[in-house]
Amino acid sequence: MLHAILEKRLQLAVRSVCPDADIASVLVRPAVDPQFGDYQSNALMAIGKTAKTNPRQLAVRVVAALEISDLCEPIEIAGPGFLNFRLRPAAIADVLADAAAGRHLFFTTTARPRTIVIDFSAPNVAKPMHVGHIRSTGIGDAIARTLRLLGHRVITDNHIGDWGTQFGMLLLGWKTELDATALKKDAIAELERLYRLISARCKEQPNQQEAARAELVLLQRGDPENLALWKEMIRLSQVQFDAIYGRLDIHFDYMLGESFYNPWLAATVADLMTRGIARESEGAVGIFSDGSLPPKEDPFLVNKDGEWQADPALIRKSDGGFNYMTTDLATIDYRLKTWSPDQVLYVVDDRQAPHFRKLFLAFARWQPEANRRVQLRHIGFGKILGDDGKPFKTRSGDTVKLADLLDEAEERAFAVVTGKRPELPEEERRIIAGIVAIGSVKYQDLLPNRQSDYVFNWDKMLALTGNTAPYVQYQYTRASKVVRDAGPLPAAGALPALHLTDPAELSLARQLMDFGIALEATGEECRPNYLCNYLSDLAGRYSRFYEACPVLKAEEPQRHTRLTLCDLTAQVLKQGLTCLGIGTSDVM
Ligand code: ARG
């Protein structure tokens, strides 16, 4: 794309003036303020500093060596040495013509494809998925789709929580308190009831606690009856997960739950002990600080009353059971051996940040060689809040079930669609409402910087104006309708030249050209909010273009130019929304 070409040429010019300069640091970015042009580069400040040259003088020499007049107006050197690039309309038209001919859609796939494992969603068995699960699920899916589009080899793996002490209580509950009718009606609700009941009893009655523990031990030893019941609970949960993932249109390459790693846990602990990385303490086994980090940065230490105390990562309990950490260590080992990834991304809420810091450091100590070949990254995110600024709950104070939330979103979206298009048959309004509802829930969640908490707001997320899914979806619907109404476009070989003249045309065209930059930033930094903001900006520019410039009634060559803008806008909006896991409709 043009911006990459500008960057390349600028790097060559810098090299010819300053042969020792680190030209990889010479970047061209979209201009912060469009008043100064389309792109800018601040790189000469740093280059000048290293080369001990006045950056402004350096800029004059670089600009003299820069061959760029085919693409840009004369370069402007601003302030102490910033470069401002303003594209020629004809150069923009050329890029658009290439896109219209189907040669690209304003992005290129990567020259260095990486293998990237993405661990996301990961709900726990026998519990209903709640509103919080939308975060890991939606963010992880958007990152996976974007990286895939950019040409990376992406492996998605849902690390379901299907093992742990809760099964002792669930088994005891199933054997003593199961309501078979309730189970048939709503299996997850019944499992949740059993879990709550037994866990409350365990707090008061030591013999219940003993009984639950005994069930767990039986399960861990492979008792056939308990194994069969445990499998049944997983199957029942899977039905629920599948229904939700189906509604959200989210699919995983693998669903290797925690239990999948059970066969390797004992060996993992033994190996860590043999290597002197883990040791026994009060009957349990843990990984302790190796003293290589300053205490403040050492996650294996905690400050209590002004003193640094050990805060080990436990990998075996005193009763012989294993921990979340043990499974996660075995999981890294398995993933590295199975897929040789360059990166593993964990899309998990920020409260688990200390766990991942410990995990990554522990793995680096365990397998330093393998660790050098992989980047382990925690992609954290904040909470969803209610109007009161506290975690989002139902009126009665319960956690909001994801299935109920999606139902309500569909009902509310149906009302919005009906308000707008009452003449459409109900069936069609329902289909559109589904696309709008799921899109709105996802978009609202992807829009804020992922590490911020955000306030859940029905009216805002479903509004047809503002930075919302319905707004972006609606601009897609408008743009694609113009193209359909125009009838067939000329064949690729016979396309007339494009002439961009109106400021609204140019503004829209410039934004189209930056699609690749938005995709790359989203993929590299794992921040879908970049893509949301890009798309809402594009949708806004399209809307202003559409108000200012008649399309179908315009004379040639304007008509063809404008129609091409509509077509490319529709394509980019659709592709961008697809990356966010959000659908579109031709009618809205
Ligand atoms: N099931 C876990 C939870 O609900 C999340 C798992 C995240 N992934 C991982 N590899 N630890 O908290």
Boltz pocket constraint, residues with backbone or C-beta under 6 A from the ligand:
constraints:
  - pocket:
      binder: B
      contacts: [[A, 119], [A, 121], [A, 122], [A, 123], [A, 124], [A, 159], [A, 160], [A, 161], [A, 328], [A, 331], [A, 346], [A, 347], [A, 348]]
      max_distance: 6.0
